[in-house]
Amino acid sequence: MKTVAVQGYKGCFHEEAAQVFYEGLPLDIVECDTFAQLYNAMDDGRADAAVMAIENTVSGGLIHNFELLRKHSRKIKGEVYMRIVQNLMALPGQKLEDIKEVRTHYMAINQTRDFFEHNCPWIKLTESEDTAKSAAQIAEKGLRGIGAVASKAAAATYGLEILRESIETYKQNFTRFIIFDESITPREADIDKASLCFTLPHKPGSLAQILTILSFYDMNLTRIQSLPIPGREWQYFFYADIKFGSYTRYVQALAAVRPLIEDLTVLGEYKSAL
């Protein structure tokens, strides 16, 4: 049995991501209201591992989660890419015309807004803290005339009826989830991806120089995200994901860039899911 902390509630997409990563392993899900609580659950021993969304192909990166990565010492040990299928659901026996309000997470609203604008503009979209929790509250309180946007698993879990399936605007709607699990020690031969956080001297060309060196060592930059450094005007933390075919070349690349940067934190070394 693996105890896994997720942001959200039973039937949420984080739980599905955990099931994908730990395929075949019985899971005990620890529900957390916020992403910060994932770290609390691991620190106080309530969870052995955690799953955290980090970016989506439609909504982009979850900025606050990048900050959590930097502030906490937990290392990324794996990742999952999962297609997100959003479904409109409500208490059984209702039609689309009966729904006056839909409650769901803000990212689900972003991913389905076109459906509501073109098919049911009378529906009020209300942000909630979690897709699955919105479904649970409708079932628990018997809320008629109110719908939720969530997964098929949430509909099945809480006994709701799906009024419209797959209402996301872009069908290539994928979320990348990262895994924290101290029991995982990947073999060096299996490691082909790393996540880094670093700062650079405030001078022209510093980032270009780093990228040139990484390219020389055959590092494939798959993502780079900049966030401002509080209290330091126009200076930034850079978060980068790199893929590589040789762990030796990766180590050499880090050695080459270290003298040129002010700070470097390896957020995780793991096996890519793609």
N, C-alpha and C positions, 0 to 999 in steps of 0.2 A: 504494500500500500504506500503510495506516494502522496504526501500532503502538500497541495499546491495552492498558493494564494493567487487570487485573480481580482482585478478591479471589476466589480459588477456582481451579478447574482445568478443563481442557477438558470441555465439556459442562455447565458450571454456568450458573445463571440470569444471572449477570453477563455471560457471553459472549453469551447470547441477547439481552440488552438492548443490548449493543454492536452486534450485527448489525442490530437494529431501528433504532437511531439512525443508523448509517452504512450504510443500506440500499444494496446494490449495490456497495459499496466493499470491495476485498479487505482483510482484517484479519490482522494478526500479533498474536496474543494473548500478553501477558506475564503469566504466572501469579504471583500473590502470596499468601502465607500469611495476611497480615493487611491490614486497611484502611490502616494506617500505611505499609505498604510500597508502596502505590499512589503516595504522594507521593515516596518514595525513588526509585521507578522513573522518575518524571517528572524529578526533580531531577538524577539522574545520566545522563539521556539514553537510558535503555533503552526508554522509552515516550514517544510523542508526546502521548498522551491517556490518560484513565482514566475508568472507570465505577464509581460507588459507590452502593450502596443507602442510602437515607436514612430511609424509613418504609414501613410495611406496614399495610394496612387491618385486619389481624387482630392483629398483634403490636405495632403502634404504632411510635414512632420509635426509631431506633438511636442511643441517647444518646451513645455514644462518638464516633460519626461527626459529631455536632453540634460536639463539642469539637475534633475535627480540623479542621473548617471554620474555626473561630475561630483556631486556632493557626497555620494555614498561609495563605500569601498567594494560593494558587490560586483563581481565580474560577470560579463556576459558569457554563457557557456553553450549557447545554441540559438537557433532562430527558426521561425515558422512563417511561411507566406501562405495566406489563406484568402480565397475569394470570398468577399462579403456579399451575401444575398439578403437584401432587405425586403421584408414582407409586411403588408398592412393587415392588422388583425384586430378583432374585437370580440365581445361576448357573442356566443352563438345565436343565430336567428335574426341577425341584423343585415341590412344592405348598406352599400356604400353611401346611399342617399341619407341614411340615418345618422351618419357620423358627422358631428359638428366640431370636434376637437381631436387632435392626435398629439400624444405625448411621447417623446423619445429623446435620446441623446442628441446634442447639437451636431455631432458628426453625421449621424443618421439623417438629420434634417438636411444638411448640406448635400448628402448623397442622393436624396430623393425629392428635392424641392421641385424639380421640373414636373414630376408626376402629379404633384398636388396642384401646381399652377395650371396645368393643361387639362386635368381630368376632374378635379374637385376643388375649385378655387374657394368654395365656401368654408372649407375646413381650416380651422385655426391651428397652427403648428406651435406647440409649446415645448420648450426645452426641459429636459429632465436629466437626472444624474446618470441614468443607465437605461439601455434599451429593455433588458429583461425585467428590471424592476418596474418599469412602466406597465409591462404586461402583467406582472404579478399583482400590482395595485388594482388594475381593472378587474381581475378575477376575484381578489379578496374583498373588494368593496362593491362588487356587482355594478360597475359603472357602465350604464348603457349610454349610447350616443358618443362615447369616447373610445378612440382607438389607440393602438400602439404600433410603432415600427420596430420590428425585432426579427430574430431568427426563427426558423421553423421549429427548432428545439424549444424555444421559449413558448411558442404557441402550443406545442404538445405538452409541455410541462405544466402550463397553467390553464389548460382546457379552453383556449381561445380558438376562434374560427378565422382562418386566413381569407380575407376578402379579395386581396390582390397579391399575387406572387411576384417576386423579382422586380420591384418598382424602382430600383436604383437607376440613376440616369445613365451611368456608364457601366456596361457589363464587365469590363475589365477593371473591376473595383477590388483591389487587393490590399490587405493590411499586413504589414510585417510586424510580427511579435518577437520579442527577445526573451530568452530563458535565463533565469538565475537559478543555479543548482550547484552547490559546493561539492556534491558527491560526484559530479561529472568531471573527469580529468581526461580530456581528449588526447590521443596519441599525437606526437609531433607530426607524424606522417599524415594524419587526417586533417590537421589545421590548415585551412586555406583562406581564412578571412580574419580580419582584425578590425576593431573599432578603437579609434584614438581621439584624444582631446588635447589640444595644444594652443599655445599663444605665440605670437610672433613679435619681433621688434617693430616699432612703429616707424617704418621707413619704406620707401618705394621699392617694389619688386620682391619683397620678402616672401610673399606667398608663391609667386611665380617660381622663385628659386627652389622652394620645397617641392612643388609639383614636378619640376624638371628632374630633380633627383629621384623622386619616387618613380617617375616614368623610366629613368635610366635603369633602375633595378627591376623593371617589369612588374611594377605594382599597378593594378587596375583600380583607379579611384571610382567607386560605385556611388558614393554620396559625399557631399560636403555641406555642412551647415554652420553658419556663423551666428553667434549671439553676443551682444555687447557685454563687456566686463563692467559690473557696477562700480562707479567711482573713478573709472579711467576713461576719459572722453575719447571716443572714436577708436577704441581698441576692443578687440574681440577674442572670444573663445572660438576655436574652430573644431568642429566635430567631423571626423572623416571615417568612412568605411573603405577598406581596401581589400581586394582579392588578389591572390597570388598562387602560382603553381609550385613555388619552392619556399619552404620555411627558412632555409638558409639565406636565400636572397632577401627575404623579408627582414631577417635579423640584421643583415648588412645594410639594408635601406634605413632602418631605425638608427643604426650607428652613424650613418652618414648625415642624417638630418638633425640629430641631437645638438651638435654645436651651433646650429643656426636658429634654434628656437629657445624661448625663455622657459617653457614648461611643457612637459609631455606626460600624459597619463594614458596608459594602455587600459581601455575600458573592458577589453575582452579579446581572447584569441579562441577561435572555434571553427567548426565545420560549417561551411555555407549550405543553406537549404536550396540553393539554385545551382 
